[in-house]
Amino acid sequence: MDKEENYSNDGILFRPLTGTILAVASGLSFFFLCMILPLVGPAGSRVEHAGKNKAAFLVVLLITFLLGALASYSKMIRRKSDGTPLPYYSLGLCVVCILTFFVLLANGFAI
């Protein structure tokens, strides 16, 4: 029996290709997040629409975190059944997203 057939009954989230696609999507989303980082930097925070800039950045940050968390979850569940390696990249991306959120939150309270 093919490995892909073993996962067909478990749902689409637990297939090997799904975890890989989610990991690649989270990486691309993180790249986009880095590109829009100047929106919440010193130049983007001194404009009249700074609140909208921050909201857009938070939405992309949330999407990046969700994609990374789903990739981690998918790969961790699959890891239990077939012994694939720990998803260091996806877990690391989740940690970076959480740290970015705290830095952004702390920056909002700075005087």
Beta strands, then each sheet from edge to edge (+ up, - down):
end
